Amino acid sequence: MILDNAPATPAAPAKAKPAPCGSVLVAGGGIAGIQAALDLSAAGFGVYLVEESPTIGGTMARLDKTFPTGDCATCTISPKLVACLRDLNVEVLTMADVMTLEGEPGQFTAQVRLRPRGVDADKCTGCGDCVEHCPVRNVPQAVATFAPAHPGQADDRALMEEILVKYSAEPSVLIPVLQDINERRGYLPRPMLEDLAARLGIPLAEILRVASFYNAFSLTPVGRHVIEVCLGTACFVRGSNLLLERLEDLVGVPAGGTDKDRRFTLRTVRCIGCCALAPAMRIDGVTFGKMKLDKVGDILERFQ
């Protein structure tokens, strides 16, 4: 045992640590980085999400199913992508590289290099036109002003003028204008869509993407009455497939078609929300439940 009677040397005062700052850098924009950015934002931190590729989502965005449940990968990650890009506390930096990281926990200083882009990210709509006119891959060409290939009929042009009077000539009115055209004409005629593209300065391809995405729009003429047969699980096990076959025989067209007199358009839907009335169908919004095959003809006679 060694005894030391020398007076103890006073300990040096601890060095004060700098207060943590309120911003966090997350390296990597995969599903883990996206979730970390959302959690940190919910905790009150400002987040810089740095991703070296042009988009966030990582490998999961390219998968079809996830293990072990088999859930759709896109359905899982899409809400997180939208939430991340809309979060005001999260700034997404794509095509970016972390060059240096200095300091200590709570007070890091990072240097991030943003690689140059060939487009203005704030104006990009993903149409792909820039690829066709890329000066690196192709010879640049001036984009020709769109002109309708079909002049359209006089009454169609008059209807377009009448509808556009209610709205400003801005691309944001596209869906309301399409709704009015679809309501007045029963579908969206191609000449009217070309005329609308020229008037609003919107690419025709973009208008067709919107028109083909929503079930409320139709690009082909529909009948005066729309028949919808439910093929949901409850209706199918109760014989809705036989109901559909009966309607196809009476109307004279397969599902998705319109008869030559444009009286009926026959469609199928996955569920109309009345499983207790299976099998069910709907005509012009009127629901008919517990259908019997011998009653179908009498019901159709009500709609002329």
C-alpha positions as a Markdown table, in Angstrom:
| # | Residue | x | y | z |
|---|---|---|---|---|
| 1 | Met | 0.0 | 0.0 | 0.0 |
| 2 | Ile | 1.4 | 3.4 | -0.9 |
| 3 | Leu | 0.2 | 6.4 | 1.0 |
| 4 | Asp | 0.4 | 9.8 | -0.7 |
| 5 | Asn | 0.0 | 12.7 | 1.7 |
| 6 | Ala | 0.6 | 15.4 | -0.9 |
| 7 | Pro | -2.3 | 17.8 | -1.3 |
| 8 | Ala | -4.7 | 16.9 | -4.1 |
| 9 | Thr | -4.3 | 18.8 | -7.3 |
| 10 | Pro | -7.6 | 20.7 | -8.0 |
| 11 | Ala | -9.3 | 19.3 | -11.1 |
| 12 | Ala | -9.3 | 21.5 | -14.2 |
| 13 | Pro | -12.7 | 23.1 | -14.9 |
| 14 | Ala | -14.7 | 21.2 | -17.5 |
| 15 | Lys | -14.8 | 22.8 | -20.9 |
| 16 | Ala | -18.3 | 24.1 | -21.6 |
| 17 | Lys | -19.9 | 22.3 | -24.5 |
| 18 | Pro | -21.5 | 24.4 | -27.2 |
| 19 | Ala | -25.3 | 24.3 | -27.3 |
| 20 | Pro | -26.6 | 21.9 | -30.0 |
| 21 | Cys | -28.0 | 23.6 | -33.1 |
| 22 | Gly | -31.5 | 22.9 | -34.4 |
| 23 | Ser | -30.6 | 21.4 | -37.8 |
| 24 | Val | -29.9 | 17.8 | -38.7 |
| 25 | Leu | -28.3 | 16.4 | -41.8 |
| 26 | Val | -29.5 | 13.0 | -43.0 |
| 27 | Ala | -27.3 | 11.3 | -45.5 |
| 28 | Gly | -29.2 | 9.0 | -47.9 |
| 29 | Gly | -32.7 | 9.4 | -49.3 |
| 30 | Gly | -33.8 | 5.8 | -49.0 |
| 31 | Ile | -36.7 | 4.6 | -47.0 |
| 32 | Ala | -34.6 | 4.7 | -43.8 |
| 33 | Gly | -33.4 | 8.3 | -44.5 |
| 34 | Ile | -37.0 | 9.4 | -45.4 |
| 35 | Gln | -38.4 | 8.0 | -42.2 |
| 36 | Ala | -35.6 | 9.5 | -40.1 |
| 37 | Ala | -36.2 | 12.9 | -41.7 |
| 38 | Leu | -39.9 | 12.7 | -40.9 |
| 39 | Asp | -39.3 | 11.7 | -37.3 |
| 40 | Leu | -36.7 | 14.4 | -36.7 |
| 41 | Ser | -39.1 | 17.0 | -38.3 |
| 42 | Ala | -41.9 | 15.9 | -36.0 |
| 43 | Ala | -39.5 | 16.4 | -33.1 |
| 44 | Gly | -39.0 | 20.0 | -34.1 |
| 45 | Phe | -35.7 | 19.8 | -36.0 |
| 46 | Gly | -34.9 | 21.3 | -39.3 |
| 47 | Val | -33.6 | 18.5 | -41.6 |
| 48 | Tyr | -31.4 | 18.5 | -44.7 |
| 49 | Leu | -32.0 | 15.2 | -46.6 |
| 50 | Val | -29.0 | 14.7 | -48.9 |
| 51 | Glu | -29.2 | 12.1 | -51.7 |
| 52 | Glu | -26.6 | 11.5 | -54.4 |
| 53 | Ser | -29.1 | 10.2 | -57.0 |
| 54 | Pro | -31.7 | 12.5 | -58.8 |
| 55 | Thr | -34.6 | 11.1 | -56.7 |
| 56 | Ile | -35.4 | 9.9 | -53.2 |
| 57 | Gly | -36.9 | 6.5 | -52.4 |
| 58 | Gly | -33.8 | 4.3 | -52.9 |
| 59 | Thr | -34.2 | 0.6 | -53.6 |
| 60 | Met | -37.6 | 0.3 | -52.1 |
| 61 | Ala | -39.1 | 2.6 | -54.8 |
| 62 | Arg | -38.0 | 0.0 | -57.4 |
| 63 | Leu | -39.5 | -3.0 | -55.7 |
| 64 | Asp | -42.9 | -4.6 | -56.4 |
| 65 | Lys | -43.6 | -6.4 | -53.1 |
| 66 | Thr | -42.0 | -6.4 | -49.7 |
| 67 | Phe | -41.0 | -9.4 | -47.5 |
| 68 | Pro | -42.5 | -11.0 | -45.5 |
| 69 | Thr | -46.0 | -9.7 | -45.8 |
| 70 | Gly | -46.0 | -9.2 | -49.6 |
| 71 | Asp | -47.4 | -5.7 | -49.2 |
| 72 | Cys | -47.1 | -3.4 | -52.2 |
| 73 | Ala | -43.8 | -1.4 | -51.9 |
| 74 | Thr | -45.2 | 1.6 | -53.8 |
| 75 | Cys | -48.2 | 1.8 | -51.5 |
| 76 | Thr | -46.0 | 1.7 | -48.5 |
| 77 | Ile | -43.5 | 4.3 | -49.6 |
| 78 | Ser | -45.6 | 6.7 | -51.6 |
| 79 | Pro | -47.3 | 8.4 | -48.5 |
| 80 | Lys | -43.8 | 8.9 | -47.0 |
| 81 | Leu | -42.5 | 10.4 | -50.2 |
| 82 | Val | -45.4 | 12.9 | -50.4 |
| 83 | Ala | -45.0 | 13.7 | -46.7 |
| 84 | Cys | -41.3 | 14.3 | -47.0 |
| 85 | Leu | -41.5 | 16.6 | -50.0 |
| 86 | Arg | -44.4 | 18.6 | -48.4 |
| 87 | Asp | -42.8 | 18.9 | -44.9 |
| 88 | Leu | -41.7 | 22.5 | -44.4 |
| 89 | Asn | -39.0 | 21.4 | -42.0 |
| 90 | Val | -37.3 | 19.1 | -44.5 |
| 91 | Glu | -35.2 | 20.4 | -47.4 |
| 92 | Val | -34.4 | 17.7 | -49.9 |
| 93 | Leu | -31.1 | 18.0 | -51.7 |
| 94 | Thr | -30.8 | 15.5 | -54.6 |
| 95 | Met | -27.8 | 15.0 | -56.8 |
| 96 | Ala | -25.8 | 16.2 | -53.8 |
| 97 | Asp | -22.6 | 14.9 | -52.1 |
| 98 | Val | -21.4 | 15.5 | -48.6 |
| 99 | Met | -17.8 | 16.7 | -49.1 |
| 100 | Thr | -16.6 | 17.5 | -45.6 |
| 101 | Leu | -17.9 | 17.1 | -42.0 |
| 102 | Glu | -16.2 | 19.0 | -39.2 |
| 103 | Gly | -16.9 | 19.8 | -35.6 |
| 104 | Glu | -18.3 | 17.8 | -32.7 |
| 105 | Pro | -21.7 | 16.3 | -31.8 |
| 106 | Gly | -24.3 | 19.1 | -31.7 |
| 107 | Gln | -22.1 | 21.5 | -33.7 |
| 108 | Phe | -21.1 | 19.9 | -37.0 |
| 109 | Thr | -20.4 | 21.9 | -40.1 |
| 110 | Ala | -21.0 | 20.0 | -43.4 |
| 111 | Gln | -20.0 | 21.1 | -46.8 |
| 112 | Val | -22.4 | 19.8 | -49.5 |
| 113 | Arg | -21.8 | 19.9 | -53.2 |
| 114 | Leu | -24.8 | 20.1 | -55.5 |
| 115 | Arg | -24.1 | 18.7 | -59.0 |
| 116 | Pro | -25.3 | 20.7 | -61.9 |
| 117 | Arg | -28.7 | 19.9 | -63.6 |
| 118 | Gly | -29.8 | 20.3 | -67.1 |
| 119 | Val | -33.3 | 21.5 | -66.1 |
| 120 | Asp | -34.9 | 24.0 | -63.7 |
| 121 | Ala | -36.2 | 21.7 | -60.9 |
| 122 | Asp | -38.8 | 24.2 | -59.9 |
| 123 | Lys | -40.4 | 24.2 | -63.4 |
| 124 | Cys | -39.9 | 20.5 | -64.3 |
| 125 | Thr | -43.1 | 18.6 | -64.8 |
| 126 | Gly | -41.5 | 15.3 | -65.8 |
| 127 | Cys | -42.9 | 15.5 | -69.4 |
| 128 | Gly | -39.6 | 14.2 | -70.9 |
| 129 | Asp | -39.5 | 16.8 | -73.7 |
| 130 | Cys | -36.0 | 17.9 | -72.6 |
| 131 | Val | -34.6 | 14.4 | -73.3 |
| 132 | Glu | -35.7 | 14.8 | -77.0 |
| 133 | His | -34.1 | 18.2 | -77.3 |
| 134 | Cys | -31.0 | 17.5 | -75.1 |
| 135 | Pro | -28.0 | 19.3 | -76.8 |
| 136 | Val | -25.7 | 16.5 | -75.5 |
| 137 | Arg | -27.6 | 13.6 | -77.1 |
| 138 | Asn | -29.5 | 15.3 | -79.9 |
| 139 | Val | -29.4 | 18.3 | -82.1 |
| 140 | Pro | -31.4 | 21.1 | -80.4 |
| 141 | Gln | -34.7 | 22.0 | -82.1 |
| 142 | Ala | -37.1 | 24.7 | -81.4 |
| 143 | Val | -40.4 | 23.5 | -80.0 |
| 144 | Ala | -43.1 | 24.1 | -82.5 |
| 145 | Thr | -46.3 | 25.8 | -81.4 |
| 146 | Phe | -49.0 | 23.2 | -81.0 |
| 147 | Ala | -51.8 | 23.5 | -83.6 |
| 148 | Pro | -54.9 | 21.2 | -83.6 |
| 149 | Ala | -54.8 | 18.5 | -86.2 |
| 150 | His | -58.6 | 18.5 | -86.4 |
| 151 | Pro | -60.3 | 21.9 | -86.6 |
| 152 | Gly | -63.5 | 20.6 | -84.9 |
| 153 | Gln | -67.0 | 21.5 | -85.5 |
| 154 | Ala | -68.5 | 24.9 | -85.1 |
| 155 | Asp | -70.7 | 23.9 | -82.1 |
| 156 | Asp | -67.7 | 22.3 | -80.4 |
| 157 | Arg | -65.7 | 25.6 | -80.7 |
| 158 | Ala | -68.7 | 27.6 | -79.5 |
| 159 | Leu | -69.0 | 25.3 | -76.5 |
| 160 | Met | -65.3 | 25.7 | -75.7 |
| 161 | Glu | -65.7 | 29.5 | -75.8 |
| 162 | Glu | -68.7 | 29.3 | -73.5 |
| 163 | Ile | -66.8 | 27.1 | -71.0 |
| 164 | Leu | -63.6 | 29.1 | -71.0 |
| 165 | Val | -65.5 | 32.3 | -70.3 |
| 166 | Lys | -66.1 | 31.0 | -66.7 |
| 167 | Tyr | -62.4 | 30.3 | -66.1 |
| 168 | Ser | -59.2 | 32.2 | -66.6 |
| 169 | Ala | -56.8 | 30.9 | -69.3 |
| 170 | Glu | -54.5 | 29.2 | -66.8 |
| 171 | Pro | -53.4 | 25.6 | -66.7 |
| 172 | Ser | -54.9 | 25.2 | -63.2 |
| 173 | Val | -58.4 | 25.2 | -64.7 |
| 174 | Leu | -57.8 | 22.0 | -66.7 |
| 175 | Ile | -59.8 | 19.6 | -64.6 |
| 176 | Pro | -62.9 | 22.0 | -64.2 |
| 177 | Val | -62.9 | 22.6 | -67.9 |
| 178 | Leu | -62.7 | 18.8 | -68.6 |
| 179 | Gln | -65.6 | 18.2 | -66.2 |
| 180 | Asp | -67.7 | 20.8 | -68.0 |
| 181 | Ile | -66.9 | 19.3 | -71.5 |
| 182 | Asn | -67.6 | 15.7 | -70.2 |
| 183 | Glu | -70.9 | 16.8 | -68.7 |
| 184 | Arg | -72.1 | 18.6 | -71.8 |
| 185 | Arg | -70.9 | 16.1 | -74.4 |
| 186 | Gly | -71.0 | 12.9 | -72.4 |
| 187 | Tyr | -67.4 | 12.3 | -73.2 |
| 188 | Leu | -64.2 | 14.2 | -74.2 |
| 189 | Pro | -64.0 | 14.6 | -78.0 |
| 190 | Arg | -60.4 | 14.5 | -79.4 |
| 191 | Pro | -60.9 | 17.8 | -81.4 |
| 192 | Met | -62.0 | 19.6 | -78.3 |
| 193 | Leu | -59.0 | 18.3 | -76.3 |
| 194 | Glu | -56.6 | 19.5 | -79.0 |
| 195 | Asp | -58.4 | 22.9 | -79.1 |
| 196 | Leu | -58.0 | 23.1 | -75.3 |
| 197 | Ala | -54.3 | 22.3 | -75.4 |
| 198 | Ala | -53.7 | 25.1 | -77.9 |
| 199 | Arg | -55.8 | 27.6 | -75.8 |
| 200 | Leu | -54.2 | 26.8 | -72.4 |
| 201 | Gly | -50.7 | 26.1 | -73.7 |
| 202 | Ile | -50.7 | 22.7 | -72.1 |
| 203 | Pro | -49.2 | 19.7 | -74.0 |
| 204 | Leu | -51.8 | 17.4 | -75.4 |
| 205 | Ala | -50.1 | 14.4 | -73.7 |
| 206 | Glu | -50.6 | 16.0 | -70.3 |
| 207 | Ile | -54.3 | 16.5 | -71.0 |
| 208 | Leu | -54.7 | 12.9 | -72.1 |
| 209 | Arg | -52.9 | 11.7 | -69.0 |
| 210 | Val | -55.4 | 13.6 | -66.8 |
| 211 | Ala | -58.4 | 12.5 | -68.9 |
| 212 | Ser | -57.4 | 8.8 | -68.8 |
| 213 | Phe | -56.5 | 8.8 | -65.1 |
| 214 | Tyr | -59.9 | 9.7 | -63.7 |
| 215 | Asn | -62.9 | 7.3 | -64.1 |
| 216 | Ala | -65.2 | 10.3 | -64.3 |
| 217 | Phe | -63.9 | 11.1 | -67.8 |
| 218 | Ser | -64.5 | 9.1 | -70.9 |
| 219 | Leu | -62.5 | 9.4 | -74.2 |
| 220 | Thr | -65.2 | 7.5 | -76.1 |
| 221 | Pro | -68.9 | 8.3 | -76.5 |
| 222 | Val | -71.1 | 6.8 | -73.8 |
| 223 | Gly | -74.7 | 5.9 | -73.8 |
| 224 | Arg | -77.6 | 7.9 | -72.4 |
| 225 | His | -77.6 | 5.5 | -69.4 |
| 226 | Val | -74.6 | 3.9 | -67.7 |
| 227 | Ile | -74.9 | 0.4 | -66.3 |
| 228 | Glu | -72.4 | -0.6 | -63.6 |
| 229 | Val | -72.2 | -4.2 | -62.5 |
| 230 | Cys | -70.5 | -4.9 | -59.2 |
| 231 | Leu | -67.8 | -7.6 | -59.4 |
| 232 | Gly | -66.7 | -7.2 | -55.7 |
| 233 | Thr | -66.2 | -10.4 | -53.7 |
| 234 | Ala | -69.7 | -10.4 | -52.1 |
| 235 | Cys | -71.5 | -9.8 | -55.4 |
| 236 | Phe | -69.3 | -12.2 | -57.3 |
| 237 | Val | -70.0 | -15.2 | -55.0 |
| 238 | Arg | -73.7 | -14.4 | -55.4 |
| 239 | Gly | -73.5 | -14.6 | -59.1 |
| 240 | Ser | -72.7 | -11.2 | -60.5 |
| 241 | Asn | -70.8 | -12.8 | -63.3 |
| 242 | Leu | -74.0 | -14.4 | -64.5 |
| 243 | Leu | -75.7 | -11.0 | -64.1 |
| 244 | Leu | -73.1 | -9.4 | -66.3 |
| 245 | Glu | -73.5 | -12.1 | -69.0 |
| 246 | Arg | -77.3 | -11.5 | -69.0 |
| 247 | Leu | -76.7 | -7.7 | -69.4 |
| 248 | Glu | -74.2 | -8.3 | -72.3 |
| 249 | Asp | -76.9 | -10.4 | -74.1 |
| 250 | Leu | -79.6 | -7.8 | -73.6 |
| 251 | Val | -77.5 | -4.7 | -74.4 |
| 252 | Gly | -75.6 | -6.4 | -77.2 |
| 253 | Val | -72.1 | -5.3 | -76.2 |
| 254 | Pro | -69.4 | -6.6 | -73.9 |
| 255 | Ala | -68.4 | -4.9 | -70.7 |
| 256 | Gly | -66.8 | -1.5 | -71.5 |
| 257 | Gly | -68.8 | -1.1 | -74.6 |
| 258 | Thr | -71.7 | 1.1 | -75.8 |
| 259 | Asp | -74.6 | -0.1 | -78.0 |
| 260 | Lys | -75.0 | 1.2 | -81.5 |
| 261 | Asp | -78.0 | 3.4 | -80.5 |
| 262 | Arg | -76.0 | 4.9 | -77.6 |
| 263 | Arg | -78.7 | 3.9 | -75.2 |
| 264 | Phe | -76.6 | 2.0 | -72.7 |
| 265 | Thr | -73.0 | 1.8 | -71.7 |
| 266 | Leu | -72.1 | -1.3 | -69.8 |
| 267 | Arg | -69.3 | -1.2 | -67.2 |
| 268 | Thr | -67.9 | -3.2 | -64.3 |
| 269 | Val | -66.9 | -1.8 | -60.9 |
| 270 | Arg | -65.1 | -3.5 | -58.0 |
| 271 | Cys | -67.5 | -2.4 | -55.3 |
| 272 | Ile | -70.5 | -0.1 | -55.1 |
| 273 | Gly | -70.7 | -0.3 | -51.3 |
| 274 | Cys | -73.9 | -2.4 | -50.8 |
| 275 | Cys | -72.5 | -5.9 | -50.1 |
| 276 | Ala | -75.7 | -6.8 | -48.1 |
| 277 | Leu | -77.7 | -6.4 | -51.4 |
| 278 | Ala | -75.4 | -8.7 | -53.5 |
| 279 | Pro | -75.6 | -9.2 | -56.4 |
| 280 | Ala | -76.1 | -5.5 | -57.2 |
| 281 | Met | -75.9 | -3.2 | -60.2 |
| 282 | Arg | -76.3 | 0.5 | -60.7 |
| 283 | Ile | -77.9 | 2.5 | -63.5 |
| 284 | Asp | -77.3 | 6.2 | -63.6 |
| 285 | Gly | -76.5 | 6.2 | -59.9 |
| 286 | Val | -79.6 | 4.2 | -58.9 |
| 287 | Thr | -78.7 | 1.0 | -57.1 |
| 288 | Phe | -80.6 | -2.3 | -57.7 |
| 289 | Gly | -79.9 | -5.0 | -55.2 |
| 290 | Lys | -80.5 | -8.8 | -54.8 |
| 291 | Met | -80.8 | -9.0 | -58.6 |
| 292 | Lys | -82.6 | -11.9 | -60.3 |
| 293 | Leu | -81.8 | -12.7 | -63.9 |
| 294 | Asp | -85.4 | -12.6 | -64.9 |
| 295 | Lys | -85.8 | -9.0 | -63.6 |
| 296 | Val | -83.0 | -7.5 | -65.6 |
| 297 | Gly | -85.1 | -7.0 | -68.8 |
| 298 | Asp | -87.9 | -5.2 | -66.9 |
| 299 | Ile | -85.4 | -2.9 | -65.2 |
| 300 | Leu | -83.8 | -1.9 | -68.5 |
| 301 | Glu | -87.2 | -1.0 | -70.0 |
| 302 | Arg | -87.5 | 1.8 | -67.5 |
| 303 | Phe | -84.5 | 3.6 | -69.1 |
| 304 | Gln | -85.2 | 4.8 | -72.6 |
